[in-house]
């Protein structure tokens, strides 16, 4: 069941369409991904590089001698990961317009996994619209909360 999906960076400068064969995704915890994103992990979904159409070519960072990462140099959004010798590219799940389509199937880079960040179900949850200081900032600046 191939599905064409859209996505892009935060500022909208770089957009893409990708033909996705299945909703499988994974969390990468390797130190390179942690450093590239500033997070404890990043969610990726894989596609054939030839199945991706960029409305504007992303910027690329040679993150190691074996891989590169597409990103937007205007807003800094990480868009993916690709081995130099691969026909595949892993796109960041968060950059898709419908990230809820994907399902996590495994962890990668488990040697750098921070266990405390895996099961956070017991932590309290706060919704953005319940935090008055941020609501006030958005309402003052643009008159509504972001989508």
GROMACS elastic network, one bead per residue, 0.5 to 0.9 nm:
[ bonds ]
;  ai    aj funct       b0    kb
    1    20     6  0.82949   500
    1    21     6  0.58983   500
    1    22     6  0.67378   500
    2    19     6  0.62298   500
    2    20     6  0.54280   500
    2    22     6  0.67708   500
    3    18     6  0.80660   500
    3    19     6  0.55178   500
    3    20     6  0.51990   500
    3    21     6  0.64034   500
    3    22     6  0.78613   500
    4    17     6  0.65598   500
    4    18     6  0.54985   500
    4    20     6  0.61428   500
    4    21     6  0.88247   500
    5    16     6  0.82966   500
    5    17     6  0.55050   500
    5    18     6  0.52762   500
    5    19     6  0.63251   500
    5    20     6  0.70575   500
    5    96     6  0.73256   500
    5    97     6  0.76070   500
    5    98     6  0.77387   500
    6    15     6  0.73619   500
    6    16     6  0.56275   500
    6    18     6  0.62790   500
    6    19     6  0.89103   500
    6    95     6  0.87656   500
    6    96     6  0.59341   500
    6    97     6  0.58306   500
    6    98     6  0.78251   500
    7    14     6  0.85849   500
    7    15     6  0.56967   500
    7    16     6  0.53824   500
    7    17     6  0.64871   500
    7    18     6  0.81550   500
    7    94     6  0.86472   500
    7    95     6  0.54318   500
    7    98     6  0.78746   500
    8    11     6  0.83424   500
    8    12     6  0.62360   500
    8    13     6  0.77716   500
    8    14     6  0.54403   500
    8    16     6  0.58212   500
    8    17     6  0.86469   500
    8    54     6  0.89719   500
    8    72     6  0.89525   500
    8    77     6  0.85345   500
    8    79     6  0.73781   500
    8    95     6  0.53563   500
    8    96     6  0.64131   500
    8    97     6  0.74998   500
    9    12     6  0.53401   500
    9    13     6  0.67099   500
    9    14     6  0.56666   500
    9    15     6  0.66513   500
    9    71     6  0.78030   500
    9    72     6  0.64831   500
    9    75     6  0.74044   500
    9    76     6  0.80557   500
    9    77     6  0.54152   500
    9    78     6  0.76605   500
    9    79     6  0.70656   500
    9    95     6  0.61301   500
    9    96     6  0.87676   500
   10    13     6  0.80085   500
   10    14     6  0.85827   500
   10    72     6  0.85849   500
   10    75     6  0.65295   500
   10    76     6  0.82162   500
   10    77     6  0.62964   500
   10    95     6  0.78467   500
   11    14     6  0.78505   500
   11    72     6  0.85803   500
   11    74     6  0.75406   500
   11    75     6  0.59980   500
   11    77     6  0.84804   500
   12    15     6  0.63873   500
   12    75     6  0.89043   500
   13    55     6  0.87382   500
   13    56     6  0.74478   500
   13    58     6  0.89108   500
   13    72     6  0.74312   500
   13    74     6  0.76095   500
   13    75     6  0.85187   500
   14    54     6  0.72069   500
   14    55     6  0.64755   500
   14    56     6  0.54598   500
   14    57     6  0.71477   500
   14    58     6  0.62867   500
   14    71     6  0.85188   500
   14    72     6  0.66316   500
   15    53     6  0.84843   500
   15    54     6  0.59581   500
   15    55     6  0.54017   500
   15    56     6  0.67184   500
   15    57     6  0.87695   500
   15    58     6  0.86791   500
   16    52     6  0.66725   500
   16    53     6  0.53992   500
   16    55     6  0.57939   500
   16    56     6  0.79527   500
   16    96     6  0.87883   500
   17    51     6  0.81024   500
   17    52     6  0.56424   500
   17    53     6  0.51801   500
   17    54     6  0.66776   500
   17    55     6  0.82197   500
   18    47     6  0.71789   500
   18    48     6  0.85461   500
   18    49     6  0.87031   500
   18    50     6  0.89873   500
   18    51     6  0.56581   500
   18    53     6  0.64480   500
   18    54     6  0.87524   500
   19    47     6  0.69399   500
   19    48     6  0.80135   500
   19    51     6  0.53682   500
   19    52     6  0.66231   500
   20    23     6  0.73336   500
   20    45     6  0.83983   500
   20    46     6  0.76313   500
   20    47     6  0.59206   500
   20    48     6  0.83562   500
   20    51     6  0.80188   500
   21    24     6  0.86775   500
   21    46     6  0.88086   500
   21    47     6  0.75217   500
   22    25     6  0.87640   500
   22    45     6  0.89847   500
   22    46     6  0.89770   500
   22   102     6  0.82052   500
   23    45     6  0.76513   500
   23   101     6  0.62318   500
   23   103     6  0.57697   500
   23   104     6  0.84407   500
   24    44     6  0.88684   500
   24    45     6  0.64128   500
   24    46     6  0.79087   500
   24   102     6  0.58776   500
   24   103     6  0.53292   500
   24   104     6  0.61833   500
   24   105     6  0.60006   500
   24   106     6  0.89585   500
   25    43     6  0.67000   500
   25    44     6  0.54776   500
   25    46     6  0.71522   500
   25    93     6  0.76694   500
   25   102     6  0.59856   500
   25   103     6  0.56026   500
   25   105     6  0.57826   500
   25   106     6  0.74953   500
   26    42     6  0.81930   500
   26    43     6  0.55267   500
   26    44     6  0.54803   500
   26    45     6  0.66774   500
   26    46     6  0.89865   500
   26   103     6  0.78837   500
   26   105     6  0.55158   500
   26   106     6  0.50582   500
   26   107     6  0.57000   500
   26   108     6  0.71017   500
   27    41     6  0.61669   500
   27    42     6  0.54289   500
   27    44     6  0.63697   500
   27   104     6  0.70017   500
   27   105     6  0.82543   500
   27   106     6  0.65629   500
   27   108     6  0.61117   500
   27   109     6  0.85138   500
   28    31     6  0.89918   500
   28    33     6  0.68166   500
   28    34     6  0.83341   500
   28    40     6  0.87660   500
   28    41     6  0.53892   500
   28    42     6  0.53718   500
   28    43     6  0.63471   500
   28    44     6  0.74096   500
   28   106     6  0.87322   500
   28   107     6  0.59121   500
   28   109     6  0.56767   500
   28   110     6  0.77456   500
   28   113     6  0.84319   500
   29    32     6  0.83240   500
   29    33     6  0.65349   500
   29    34     6  0.64577   500
   29    39     6  0.88883   500
   29    40     6  0.63875   500
   29    42     6  0.68613   500
   29   107     6  0.72934   500
   29   108     6  0.60474   500
   29   110     6  0.60265   500
   29   111     6  0.77470   500
   29   112     6  0.56297   500
   29   113     6  0.52280   500
   29   114     6  0.79262   500
   30    33     6  0.54511   500
   30    34     6  0.62724   500
   30    35     6  0.87490   500
   30    40     6  0.87132   500
   30    41     6  0.74831   500
   30   108     6  0.70941   500
   30   110     6  0.69816   500
   30   111     6  0.71932   500
   30   112     6  0.54885   500
   30   113     6  0.73787   500
   31    35     6  0.60721   500
   31    36     6  0.84373   500
   31    40     6  0.85864   500
   31    41     6  0.87766   500
   31   109     6  0.78099   500
   31   111     6  0.89405   500
   31   112     6  0.63144   500
   31   113     6  0.89814   500
   32    35     6  0.51718   500
   32    36     6  0.59886   500
   32    37     6  0.86032   500
   32    63     6  0.78648   500
   32    64     6  0.87208   500
   33    37     6  0.60350   500
   33    38     6  0.79850   500
   33    39     6  0.79172   500
   33    40     6  0.82702   500
   33    41     6  0.67748   500
   33    42     6  0.68279   500
   33    81     6  0.89868   500
   34    37     6  0.54673   500
   34    38     6  0.54263   500
   34    39     6  0.51610   500
   34    40     6  0.54002   500
   34    41     6  0.57765   500
   34    42     6  0.74671   500
   34   112     6  0.88908   500
   35    38     6  0.51670   500
   35    39     6  0.72534   500
   35    40     6  0.86331   500
   36    39     6  0.81307   500
   36    63     6  0.81508   500
   36    69     6  0.87695   500
   36    78     6  0.77652   500
   37    40     6  0.82623   500
   37    41     6  0.79490   500
   37    42     6  0.73337   500
   37    77     6  0.86402   500
   37    78     6  0.68445   500
   38    41     6  0.85032   500
   39    42     6  0.69844   500
   40   112     6  0.86985   500
   40   113     6  0.75447   500
   40   114     6  0.68985   500
   40   117     6  0.75902   500
   41   113     6  0.77570   500
   41   114     6  0.86296   500
   42    92     6  0.72030   500
   42    93     6  0.81806   500
   42    94     6  0.86934   500
   43    91     6  0.83731   500
   43    92     6  0.58045   500
   43    93     6  0.54446   500
   43    94     6  0.72981   500
   43   104     6  0.79289   500
   44    80     6  0.73115   500
   44    81     6  0.83682   500
   44    90     6  0.55225   500
   44    91     6  0.53696   500
   44    93     6  0.52243   500
   44    94     6  0.83503   500
   44   104     6  0.88617   500
   45    80     6  0.88479   500
   45    89     6  0.83399   500
   45    90     6  0.52936   500
   45    91     6  0.53861   500
   45    92     6  0.64816   500
   45    93     6  0.60529   500
   45   102     6  0.75737   500
   45   104     6  0.89759   500
   46    49     6  0.89521   500
   46    88     6  0.67252   500
   46    89     6  0.57298   500
   46    91     6  0.61819   500
   46    92     6  0.88710   500
   47    50     6  0.83187   500
   47    51     6  0.66795   500
   47    52     6  0.75447   500
   47    87     6  0.87814   500
   47    88     6  0.56389   500
   47    89     6  0.55333   500
   47    90     6  0.62404   500
   47    91     6  0.74452   500
   48    51     6  0.51659   500
   48    52     6  0.71171   500
   48    86     6  0.89745   500
   48    87     6  0.59092   500
   48    89     6  0.60159   500
   48    90     6  0.85222   500
   49    52     6  0.55619   500
   49    53     6  0.86368   500
   49    82     6  0.87044   500
   49    86     6  0.85311   500
   49    87     6  0.56549   500
   49    89     6  0.53519   500
   49    90     6  0.86641   500
   50    53     6  0.77367   500
   50    87     6  0.74742   500
   50    88     6  0.80453   500
   52    89     6  0.88771   500
   53    56     6  0.86882   500
   53    57     6  0.89186   500
   54    57     6  0.56441   500
   54    58     6  0.75239   500
   55    58     6  0.89406   500
   57    60     6  0.89177   500
   57    70     6  0.87958   500
   58    70     6  0.56136   500
   58    71     6  0.57125   500
   58    72     6  0.58900   500
   58    73     6  0.80936   500
   58    79     6  0.83341   500
   59    69     6  0.82282   500
   59    70     6  0.55580   500
   59    71     6  0.53254   500
   59    72     6  0.57814   500
   59    73     6  0.62972   500
   60    63     6  0.88515   500
   60    68     6  0.63993   500
   60    69     6  0.54177   500
   60    71     6  0.61406   500
   60    72     6  0.83867   500
   60    73     6  0.89163   500
   61    64     6  0.87476   500
   61    67     6  0.87078   500
   61    68     6  0.54120   500
   61    69     6  0.51222   500
   61    70     6  0.64393   500
   61    71     6  0.75490   500
   62    65     6  0.71774   500
   62    66     6  0.82550   500
   62    67     6  0.62338   500
   62    69     6  0.65118   500
   63    66     6  0.79957   500
   63    67     6  0.59698   500
   63    68     6  0.51774   500
   63    69     6  0.65171   500
   64    67     6  0.53481   500
   64    68     6  0.68070   500
   65    68     6  0.83402   500
   65    84     6  0.83994   500
   66    82     6  0.86949   500
   66    83     6  0.57745   500
   66    84     6  0.56392   500
   66    85     6  0.77259   500
   67    81     6  0.71641   500
   67    82     6  0.55434   500
   67    84     6  0.50885   500
   67    85     6  0.82597   500
   68    80     6  0.85826   500
   68    81     6  0.60164   500
   68    82     6  0.54448   500
   68    83     6  0.64141   500
   68    84     6  0.67694   500
   69    78     6  0.74537   500
   69    79     6  0.72357   500
   69    80     6  0.55361   500
   69    82     6  0.61832   500
   69    83     6  0.87783   500
   70    77     6  0.88724   500
   70    78     6  0.65103   500
   70    79     6  0.53374   500
   70    80     6  0.54620   500
   70    81     6  0.65973   500
   70    82     6  0.81986   500
   70    91     6  0.88018   500
   71    74     6  0.89558   500
   71    75     6  0.86902   500
   71    76     6  0.63688   500
   71    77     6  0.55425   500
   71    79     6  0.50072   500
   71    80     6  0.71841   500
   72    75     6  0.58106   500
   72    76     6  0.50988   500
   72    77     6  0.53998   500
   72    78     6  0.68616   500
   72    79     6  0.75784   500
   73    76     6  0.52472   500
   73    77     6  0.77088   500
   74    77     6  0.83291   500
   77    95     6  0.80322   500
   78    81     6  0.86679   500
   78    91     6  0.88295   500
   78    92     6  0.71252   500
   78    95     6  0.79947   500
   79    90     6  0.84969   500
   79    91     6  0.57159   500
   79    92     6  0.52835   500
   79    93     6  0.85611   500
   79    94     6  0.84967   500
   79    95     6  0.63204   500
   80    89     6  0.69666   500
   80    90     6  0.53065   500
   80    92     6  0.50669   500
   80    93     6  0.87557   500
   80    95     6  0.87952   500
   81    89     6  0.59555   500
   81    90     6  0.51447   500
   81    91     6  0.65204   500
   81    92     6  0.80216   500
   82    85     6  0.83866   500
   82    86     6  0.69356   500
   82    87     6  0.83950   500
   82    88     6  0.67334   500
   82    90     6  0.62596   500
   82    91     6  0.87265   500
   83    86     6  0.53037   500
   83    87     6  0.83043   500
   83    88     6  0.78176   500
   83    89     6  0.75409   500
   84    87     6  0.84813   500
   85    88     6  0.89891   500
   86    89     6  0.75625   500
   90    93     6  0.88636   500
   91    94     6  0.86377   500
   91    95     6  0.75551   500
   91    96     6  0.82595   500
   92    95     6  0.54863   500
   92    96     6  0.72856   500
   93    96     6  0.56363   500
   93    97     6  0.88966   500
   93    98     6  0.84959   500
   93    99     6  0.54968   500
   93   100     6  0.86037   500
   93   102     6  0.73992   500
   94    97     6  0.78503   500
   94    98     6  0.83474   500
   94    99     6  0.57731   500
   95    98     6  0.85246   500
   95    99     6  0.74238   500
   96    99     6  0.52901   500
   96   100     6  0.89489   500
   97   100     6  0.88677   500
   98   101     6  0.59376   500
   98   102     6  0.83153   500
   99   102     6  0.59837   500
  100   103     6  0.76508   500
  104   107     6  0.81954   500
  107   110     6  0.63707   500
  107   113     6  0.85238   500
  108   111     6  0.84422   500
  108   113     6  0.85251   500
  109   112     6  0.59675   500
  109   113     6  0.68567   500
  110   114     6  0.85096   500
  111   114     6  0.88886   500
  113   116     6  0.88740   500
  113   117     6  0.83847   500
  113   118     6  0.83626   500
  114   117     6  0.57539   500
  114   118     6  0.71254   500
  115   118     6  0.53388   500
  115   119     6  0.75608   500
  116   119     6  0.66236   500
  116   120     6  0.73582   500
  117   120     6  0.61797   500
  118   121     6  0.89543   500
  119   122     6  0.78344   500
  120   123     6  0.55472   500
  120   124     6  0.88669   500
  121   124     6  0.80737   500
  121   125     6  0.89378   500
  122   125     6  0.89837   500
  126   129     6  0.86025   500
  126   130     6  0.68810   500
  126   131     6  0.76701   500
  127   130     6  0.53489   500
  127   131     6  0.70507   500
  128   131     6  0.55628   500
  128   132     6  0.84454   500
  128   134     6  0.73947   500
  128   135     6  0.74713   500
  128   145     6  0.87671   500
  129   132     6  0.71225   500
  129   134     6  0.78222   500
  129   135     6  0.60508   500
  129   145     6  0.76926   500
  130   134     6  0.87774   500
  130   135     6  0.77532   500
  131   134     6  0.58721   500
  131   135     6  0.63239   500
  131   136     6  0.87750   500
  132   136     6  0.59315   500
  132   137     6  0.85399   500
  133   136     6  0.52213   500
  133   137     6  0.63391   500
  133   138     6  0.88735   500
  134   137     6  0.50398   500
  134   138     6  0.62894   500
  134   139     6  0.85519   500
  134   145     6  0.89009   500
  135   138     6  0.52573   500
  135   139     6  0.60537   500
  135   140     6  0.84948   500
  135   144     6  0.81369   500
  135   145     6  0.67507   500
  136   139     6  0.51215   500
  136   140     6  0.59752   500
  136   141     6  0.85253   500
  137   140     6  0.52463   500
  137   141     6  0.61893   500
  137   142     6  0.85169   500
  138   141     6  0.51996   500
  138   142     6  0.57454   500
  138   143     6  0.63589   500
  138   144     6  0.59762   500
  138   145     6  0.56767   500
  138   146     6  0.76585   500
  139   142     6  0.55379   500
  139   144     6  0.50633   500
  139   145     6  0.67692   500
  140   143     6  0.59445   500
  140   144     6  0.83746   500
  141   144     6  0.82629   500
  142   145     6  0.78156   500
  142   146     6  0.88298   500
  144   147     6  0.89563   500
